[in-house]
């Protein structure tokens, strides 16, 4: 009886061990699948962001070229309840794009003036007609180059009375700077793609992935740079 009970307990332990091993294999398989799905999702998101960055880069470059031919001003007059009217405008001229907005205020416009909504104004671009000096009081050298971040009331510019709308918030950047930012992700993607093509070509030819040395005589380690070479699949030349 004791021998039978011992055999039964031993069989139960072996079954439990096999079950635990099977569960572990399944858990590992699930974790592997989840890790693979996360890698694929991350790759898809990265590719989508790269494509979007490339589209924005091309569009910004087109606006940059247009700004040297024609100046554009897109303005929106909006009514803010219990506050008054509020102007927002985007100006593109001679390699600089500016977003400017005035502080909401109560104001009575003359009859026949601009109504609520969007308004567009275009003019011939000229290097001697900069935008920043007309929007900021005594701009610094950096602001004259096109970099501006201003968030306060400009009492001095209002006192001149040259402009009916004096902006309260001014944000500006040169087009070349924006194009450079949008071009970073596509440039990195192109570099990775070029390196991948080079590595695959070297692997097919039986060459070192690091330096390109011929490894058909020494496939384990590169005698040129010392890098450990994976098993390369290549075809012998006929």
Backbone torsions as a table, in degrees:
resi	resn	phi	psi	omega
1	UNK	NA	-42.6	-179.7
2	UNK	-65.4	-37.9	-179.8
3	UNK	-65.8	-40.9	179.0
4	UNK	-64.6	-41.6	179.3
5	UNK	-65.4	-39.1	178.1
6	UNK	-64.2	-42.3	177.6
7	UNK	-62.8	-38.4	179.8
8	UNK	-65.1	-43.1	179.3
9	UNK	-65.2	-39.5	178.3
10	UNK	-62.7	-41.4	177.9
11	UNK	-64.9	-37.7	178.4
12	UNK	-64.4	-41.9	179.4
13	UNK	-63.9	-42.1	179.9
14	UNK	-64.3	-39.5	177.1
15	UNK	-64.3	-41.7	179.0
16	UNK	-64.0	-40.2	179.1
17	UNK	-64.6	-43.1	178.8
18	UNK	-64.5	-39.3	178.4
19	UNK	-64.2	-42.7	178.7
20	UNK	-63.5	-40.5	178.8
21	UNK	-64.8	-42.0	179.2
22	UNK	-64.2	-42.1	178.2
23	UNK	-62.7	-40.4	178.1
24	UNK	-62.6	-40.5	178.3
25	UNK	-64.2	-41.7	178.9
26	UNK	-64.9	-43.4	178.4
27	UNK	-61.7	-42.8	178.0
28	UNK	-63.0	-38.6	178.3
29	UNK	-65.1	-41.7	178.4
30	UNK	-64.0	-44.2	178.7
31	UNK	-62.1	-38.7	177.7
32	UNK	-64.1	-42.3	178.5
33	UNK	-64.6	-41.8	178.9
34	UNK	-63.5	-41.5	178.2
35	UNK	-63.5	-40.0	177.6
36	UNK	-64.7	-40.6	178.2
37	UNK	-64.6	-40.0	178.6
38	UNK	-65.6	-39.8	177.7
39	UNK	-64.0	-41.7	178.8
40	UNK	-65.7	-41.4	178.9
41	UNK	-63.8	-41.2	178.5
42	UNK	-64.4	-38.9	178.1
43	UNK	-65.2	-40.9	179.1
44	UNK	-63.8	-44.4	178.7
45	UNK	-63.8	-40.4	179.0
46	UNK	-65.0	-40.9	178.5
47	UNK	-66.1	-40.4	178.6
48	UNK	-63.9	-42.4	178.2
49	UNK	-64.6	-36.2	178.8
50	UNK	-66.2	-43.4	178.7
51	UNK	-63.6	-44.2	178.2
52	UNK	-61.3	-42.1	178.3
53	UNK	-63.3	-38.3	178.3
54	UNK	-65.8	-42.4	178.7
55	UNK	-62.6	-44.4	178.9
56	UNK	-65.4	-35.3	178.4
57	UNK	-63.4	-45.8	-179.8
58	UNK	-65.7	-42.7	-179.9
59	UNK	-63.9	-41.8	179.0
60	UNK	-66.0	-38.1	177.0
61	UNK	-63.7	-38.4	177.6
62	UNK	-64.7	-41.5	176.9
63	UNK	-65.9	-33.9	177.7
64	UNK	-61.5	-46.8	178.1
65	UNK	-63.5	-42.2	-179.7
66	UNK	-63.2	-35.7	-176.8
67	UNK	-64.9	-21.7	177.1
68	UNK	-86.8	-7.1	177.6
69	UNK	-108.8	-35.5	-176.5
70	UNK	-148.8	132.4	173.8
71	UNK	-85.5	142.7	-179.3
72	UNK	-130.2	144.2	175.7
73	UNK	-136.8	115.1	174.7
74	UNK	-106.1	117.2	-176.5
75	UNK	-122.1	147.3	178.4
76	UNK	-129.8	123.9	175.3
77	UNK	-99.8	119.5	-174.8
78	UNK	-124.7	142.3	177.5
79	UNK	-97.5	125.7	177.9
80	UNK	-104.0	119.9	-177.7
81	UNK	-57.6	139.0	177.5
82	UNK	62.7	8.6	179.2
83	UNK	-122.9	-55.5	-179.3
84	UNK	140.2	-159.3	-178.8
85	UNK	-86.8	153.0	-172.5
86	UNK	-142.1	120.5	-179.9
87	UNK	-98.0	133.2	168.1
88	UNK	-127.7	141.8	-178.2
89	UNK	-148.9	146.4	174.5
90	UNK	-118.5	124.6	-176.5
91	UNK	-120.3	130.8	177.7
92	UNK	-122.7	118.1	-177.9
93	UNK	-159.5	128.2	171.6
94	UNK	50.2	52.2	173.7
95	UNK	82.0	9.7	-179.0
96	UNK	-132.3	138.2	174.2
97	UNK	-117.0	135.9	-173.5
98	UNK	-130.5	135.9	167.8
99	UNK	-112.4	125.7	-177.5
100	UNK	-134.9	145.6	179.4
101	UNK	-146.0	144.2	177.2
102	UNK	-97.9	164.7	177.4
103	UNK	-73.5	133.6	178.7
104	UNK	-57.2	134.6	-178.5
105	UNK	-154.1	155.9	178.4
106	UNK	-82.8	126.9	-176.9
107	UNK	-152.0	141.8	179.4
108	UNK	-102.9	120.1	179.7
109	UNK	-91.2	150.4	177.3
110	UNK	-67.9	152.2	179.6
111	UNK	-64.0	134.8	-176.8
112	UNK	91.6	-0.9	178.5
113	UNK	-76.6	-177.9	-178.4
114	UNK	-65.1	136.7	178.2
115	UNK	-90.5	-177.2	179.2
116	UNK	-68.4	150.4	178.8
117	UNK	113.8	-163.6	-175.5
118	UNK	-91.5	145.0	177.2
119	UNK	-137.4	141.3	-179.0
120	UNK	-123.3	136.6	177.7
121	UNK	-133.3	133.3	-179.9
122	UNK	-126.8	147.6	178.3
123	UNK	-150.3	164.7	-179.7
124	UNK	-74.0	128.1	-177.2
125	UNK	-71.4	146.4	178.8
126	UNK	-151.6	139.5	-177.8
127	UNK	-66.3	-23.8	-178.7
128	UNK	-89.1	15.4	-178.5
129	UNK	-126.3	63.1	-176.3
130	UNK	-68.2	155.0	-176.5
131	UNK	-92.0	-41.1	-172.9
132	UNK	-56.9	-46.2	179.7
133	UNK	-61.0	-20.6	178.9
134	UNK	-86.0	-13.8	-178.4
135	UNK	-108.4	-18.5	-177.8
136	UNK	-126.0	146.5	177.7
137	UNK	-84.5	116.6	179.8
138	UNK	49.2	69.0	-178.7
139	UNK	-65.0	148.1	177.6
140	UNK	-74.8	174.6	179.9
141	UNK	-64.3	-39.1	178.4
142	UNK	-64.4	-38.9	177.9
143	UNK	-68.3	-33.8	176.7
144	UNK	-67.5	-27.0	176.2
145	UNK	-76.3	-11.0	176.6
146	UNK	116.4	-4.9	178.1
147	UNK	-97.0	115.6	-177.5
148	UNK	-142.0	139.3	173.5
149	UNK	-145.6	103.6	-173.9
150	UNK	-134.4	128.2	-179.6
151	UNK	-140.5	71.4	174.4
152	UNK	-166.4	162.0	-177.6
153	UNK	-70.8	138.2	-178.7
154	UNK	-104.1	85.9	-175.4
155	UNK	-66.8	-37.8	-178.2
156	UNK	-64.6	-41.0	-179.8
157	UNK	-70.1	-32.9	176.2
158	UNK	-68.3	-34.5	-178.4
159	UNK	-68.0	-26.7	178.3
160	UNK	-65.2	-36.9	179.5
161	UNK	74.0	15.9	-179.4
162	UNK	-79.0	-24.7	-175.9
163	UNK	-124.4	132.0	179.6
164	UNK	-69.8	-24.1	-179.2
165	UNK	-124.0	112.4	177.7
166	UNK	-103.8	119.2	-175.3
167	UNK	-70.1	147.2	176.4
168	UNK	-95.8	-40.1	178.1
169	UNK	-114.0	131.0	179.4
170	UNK	-135.1	121.8	174.6
171	UNK	-126.6	127.5	-176.8
172	UNK	-141.6	151.2	176.7
173	UNK	-155.0	143.5	175.5
174	UNK	-72.3	150.4	-177.6
175	UNK	-62.9	-36.1	-177.7
176	UNK	-61.6	-33.4	179.4
177	UNK	-69.1	-42.5	180.0
178	UNK	-67.7	-41.4	178.4
179	UNK	-61.6	-40.5	179.1
180	UNK	-62.8	-41.4	178.7
181	UNK	-63.5	-44.6	-179.1
182	UNK	-70.9	-21.4	-177.3
183	UNK	-85.4	-8.5	-176.2
184	UNK	-64.8	-52.5	-177.5
185	UNK	-62.0	-47.4	176.6
186	UNK	-61.4	-35.6	179.2
187	UNK	-65.8	-41.8	177.5
188	UNK	-64.8	-41.1	178.6
189	UNK	-63.9	-41.3	178.3
190	UNK	-64.9	-36.7	178.1
191	UNK	-65.8	-44.3	178.5
192	UNK	-63.1	-41.1	-180.0
193	UNK	-64.6	-41.7	179.7
194	UNK	-64.5	-42.8	178.1
195	UNK	-65.1	-39.0	178.2
196	UNK	-63.4	-41.9	177.5
197	UNK	-63.0	-41.0	-179.9
198	UNK	-65.7	-41.4	-179.9
199	UNK	-65.8	-42.4	179.2
200	UNK	-64.5	-38.6	178.7
201	UNK	-64.9	-44.1	178.9
202	UNK	-64.8	-37.9	179.6
203	UNK	-64.7	-41.0	178.5
204	UNK	-65.9	-32.6	-178.3
205	UNK	-86.6	-2.1	-179.5
206	UNK	73.2	35.7	-179.4
207	UNK	-111.1	162.2	178.8
208	UNK	-66.0	133.3	-179.2
209	UNK	-70.1	-21.2	-177.4
210	UNK	-86.9	-47.8	-173.9
211	UNK	-119.4	-9.9	178.8
212	UNK	84.5	10.5	-179.4
213	UNK	-70.8	145.9	-179.4
214	UNK	-69.4	119.0	-176.8
215	UNK	-105.9	13.6	-178.3
216	UNK	-66.1	-24.7	176.9
217	UNK	-88.9	-29.6	-179.6
218	UNK	-132.8	77.4	-173.9
219	UNK	-72.2	-16.9	-176.4
220	UNK	-78.9	-41.0	-175.9
221	UNK	-143.4	142.5	-179.5
222	UNK	-78.6	122.2	178.7
223	UNK	-74.5	-11.4	-178.3
224	UNK	-85.5	-51.0	-176.9
225	UNK	-113.7	-9.2	177.6
226	UNK	83.8	4.7	-178.9
227	UNK	-73.3	140.6	176.1
228	UNK	-74.8	124.8	-173.7
229	UNK	-99.7	132.1	172.4
230	UNK	-70.0	166.6	179.9
231	UNK	-62.7	116.0	-176.1
232	UNK	-93.9	136.1	176.8
233	UNK	-101.0	116.4	-179.3
234	UNK	-145.5	165.8	179.1
235	UNK	-108.1	134.4	176.6
236	UNK	-69.0	136.1	179.0
237	UNK	-67.8	140.9	-178.9
238	UNK	-85.0	NA	NA
